[in-house]
Amino acid sequence: MKKTKKWLTLVMCMAMLAASMGGCGGSGTAATQAPASAAGTEAKPDNQEKETEKKTEDKKSMKAALVTAQKLGDQGVTDLCHSGFMKAADEYGMETQIVEVQKGEYEESIRALCEDGYDIVVALNVELVDATSKVAPDYPDVDFVLTLGEVELDNLKCLLGQEHEGSYLAGVEAGMITKTNHIGFIGGQDNAEINRFLAGYEQGAKSVNPDIVVDPVYVGSFEDPTKGKDLALMLYNQGCDIVYAAAAKSGLGMFDAAKETGGLCIGVDVNQNDVLPGQVIGSMAIAYDQWIYNAMKEIAEDKFEVGVFWYGLENDNVYLALPTKEQYDLPEDVLKAVEDAKEKVVSGEITVDPVAEKDK
């Protein structure tokens, strides 16, 4: 009996030892080894997976604000930026707020959004450059996107168009179509950004028609289509047979003036060729919606690139949207001249000066 007990005890000890060796990763089949990834990394522990899931949830609940000094409804750059903003916000599940900020409240409004926990602030227009420059350094965890400003900060992406390049093509077109050798330009305000439009327009027109006269006038506001119409009427009555407006909502008055006088015109920011068929010879369009969308996508995907980014004719970041034959039947030589000019600007054969004649 004692021998039997000793034998049973010995067998049990050996079984326990074998089980212990298998559990430590030996060749036994009792333990299953954790699978390694293709790169040979270990599987993530539960707490790391939960952390990743939390980050994903945080991204989906990001708060994004669009701040604009110009009201929505301009059928131009403000509406275009809003479109790109909302597309990105919807795609990434962001909570949004739109602020049409009042003059004198720029800095205060942007700072309040940061204090309210907004992760992204998209600021539109030249008017907001100074305010954004002051506020952004105080909130390093907020990602800022600014249009029409040239500021270097660690949490700011500046988006600028080389409007002078696209406007050069509009000038080539106008210089070839005019019958009076006299064309007009309406700017919202007399500043460097708006005068890039004028600079390219002048150079393009004079490249095909050296004797042409280009008359610039300014509304003094981007929100006054009535004054925009009055200035356009003045230009048409002074002998301009083509008018190009870079004035946001104020520029809409140009179409009313063209309708009354029968004059030709060039749209801006978006394709406005169907606004007045038979009289709009083209539109100098800008892809602001895509730029805003791309910037917000970068933020959502942790790939945000800060710095100052200029976009021109290359890849159609700015471009001259030509009318269909039904909208305005452009002569073949004009179409060819515009295409040739585009190729030369993109290749660098032609360099368009961003400074207008009057500012030199």
Long-range contacts (C-beta under 8 A, 24 or more apart in sequence): 59-92, 59-300, 60-92, 60-93, 60-94, 61-93, 61-94, 61-95, 62-92, 62-93, 62-94, 62-95, 62-119, 62-120, 62-299, 62-300, 63-94, 63-95, 63-96, 63-97, 63-116, 63-117, 63-118, 63-119, 63-120, 64-88, 64-89, 64-94, 64-95, 64-96, 64-97, 64-118, 64-119, 64-120, 64-121, 64-122, 64-296, 65-96, 65-97, 65-98, 65-99, 65-113, 65-118, 65-120, 65-121, 65-122, 66-96, 66-97, 66-98, 66-99, 66-122, 66-124, 67-99, 67-101, 67-109, 67-110, 67-113, 67-121, 67-122, 67-123, 67-124, 67-128, 68-98, 68-99, 68-100, 68-101, 68-123, 68-124, 68-125, 68-128, 69-101, 69-103, 69-106, 69-124, 69-125, 69-126, 69-127, 69-128, 70-100, 70-124, 70-125, 70-222, 70-223, 70-248, 70-249, 71-100, 71-223, 71-249, 72-98, 72-100, 73-249, 74-222, 74-248, 74-249, 74-252, 75-249, 75-252, 75-270, 75-272, 76-248, 76-249, 76-251, 76-268, 76-269, 76-270, 77-124, 77-147, 77-248, 77-269, 77-270, 77-286, 77-288, 78-124, 78-125, 78-248, 79-270, 80-269, 80-270, 80-286, 80-288, 80-289, 81-122, 81-124, 81-147, 81-288, 81-289, 81-292, 83-289, 84-288, 84-289, 84-290, 84-291, 84-292, 84-293, 84-296, 85-122, 85-292, 85-293, 85-296, 87-289, 87-293, 88-292, 88-293, 88-296, 88-297, 88-300, 89-296, 91-297, 92-296, 92-297, 92-300, 94-120, 94-296, 94-300, 101-128, 103-127, 106-130, 106-131, 107-131, 107-134, 107-135, 110-135, 111-135, 111-138, 114-138, 114-139, 114-142, 118-142, 119-143, 119-299, 120-144, 120-145, 120-296, 120-299, 121-145, 122-146, 122-292, 122-295, 122-296, 123-147, 123-149, 124-148, 126-189, 126-191, 126-193, 132-156, 143-299, 143-304, 145-292, 145-295, 145-296, 147-288, 147-291, 147-292, 148-193, 150-308, 151-308, 152-307, 152-308, 153-306, 154-306, 155-306, 156-306, 157-295, 157-298, 157-304, 157-305, 157-306, 157-307, 157-309, 158-307, 158-308, 158-309, 159-288, 159-291, 159-292, 159-295, 159-309, 159-311, 160-308, 160-309, 160-310, 160-311, 161-286, 161-288, 161-310, 161-311, 161-312, 161-317, 161-318, 162-196, 162-310, 162-311, 162-312, 162-313, 162-317, 162-318, 162-352, 162-354, 163-193, 163-196, 163-197, 163-200, 163-246, 163-284, 163-286, 163-318, 164-196, 164-197, 164-199, 164-200, 164-203, 164-352, 164-353, 164-354, 165-200, 165-312, 165-313, 165-318, 165-345, 165-352, 166-200, 166-284, 166-285, 166-286, 166-312, 166-313, 166-318, 166-319, 166-320, 167-196, 167-197, 167-198, 167-199, 167-200, 167-201, 167-204, 167-244, 167-246, 167-284, 168-200, 168-201, 168-203, 168-204, 168-207, 168-341, 168-345, 168-350, 168-352, 169-200, 169-204, 169-284, 169-313, 169-319, 169-320, 169-338, 169-341, 169-342, 169-345, 170-200, 170-201, 170-204, 170-244, 170-266, 170-282, 170-284, 170-320, 171-200, 171-201, 171-202, 171-203, 171-204, 171-205, 171-206, 171-207, 171-214, 172-204, 172-205, 172-207, 172-208, 172-337, 172-338, 172-341, 173-204, 173-266, 173-281, 173-282, 173-320, 173-330, 173-334, 173-337, 173-338, 174-201, 174-204, 174-205, 174-242, 174-244, 174-266, 174-281, 175-204, 175-205, 175-206, 175-207, 175-208, 175-209, 175-212, 176-208, 176-209, 176-331, 176-333, 176-334, 176-337, 177-242, 177-264, 177-281, 177-330, 177-334, 178-209, 178-212, 178-241, 178-242, 179-241, 180-239, 180-240, 180-241, 181-209, 181-211, 181-212, 181-213, 182-212, 182-213, 182-215, 182-238, 182-239, 182-240, 182-241, 183-212, 183-213, 183-214, 183-215, 183-240, 183-241, 183-242, 183-243, 183-244, 184-214, 184-215, 184-216, 184-217, 184-232, 184-235, 184-236, 184-238, 184-240, 184-242, 184-243, 184-244, 185-214, 185-215, 185-216, 185-217, 185-243, 185-244, 185-245, 185-246, 186-216, 186-217, 186-218, 186-219, 186-228, 186-231, 186-232, 186-235, 186-243, 186-244, 186-245, 186-246, 186-247, 186-250, 186-251, 186-254, 187-216, 187-217, 187-218, 187-219, 187-245, 187-246, 187-247, 188-218, 188-219, 188-220, 188-221, 188-222, 188-246, 188-247, 188-248, 188-250, 188-251, 189-218, 189-219, 189-220, 189-221, 189-222, 190-218, 190-220, 192-354, 192-359, 194-218, 194-246, 194-247, 195-355, 195-356, 195-358, 195-359, 196-354, 196-356, 197-244, 197-246, 197-268, 197-284, 198-246, 198-356, 198-358, 199-352, 199-353, 199-354, 199-355, 199-356, 199-357, 200-352, 200-354, 201-244, 202-356, 202-357, 203-352, 203-353, 204-341, 204-352, 207-341, 208-337, 215-240, 216-356, 216-358, 219-247, 219-250, 221-250, 222-247, 222-248, 222-249, 222-250, 223-248, 223-249, 223-250, 224-249, 224-250, 224-253, 225-249, 225-250, 225-251, 225-252, 225-253, 225-256, 226-253, 227-253, 228-252, 228-253, 228-254, 229-253, 229-254, 229-256, 229-257, 230-257, 232-256, 232-257, 232-258, 232-263, 232-265, 233-257, 233-260, 233-261, 236-261, 236-263, 237-261, 242-266, 242-281, 244-268, 244-284, 246-284, 255-280, 267-321, 271-321, 273-321, 273-322, 273-323, 273-324, 273-327, 273-328, 274-327, 277-323, 277-326, 277-327, 277-328, 278-327, 278-328, 279-328, 280-323, 280-327, 280-328, 281-323, 281-328, 281-330, 282-320, 282-321, 282-322, 282-323, 282-328, 282-330, 283-320, 283-321, 284-318, 284-319, 284-320, 284-321, 285-318, 285-319, 285-320, 285-321, 286-317, 286-318, 287-311, 287-316, 287-317, 287-318, 287-319, 290-317, 291-317, 312-345, 312-346, 313-342, 313-345, 313-346, 314-346
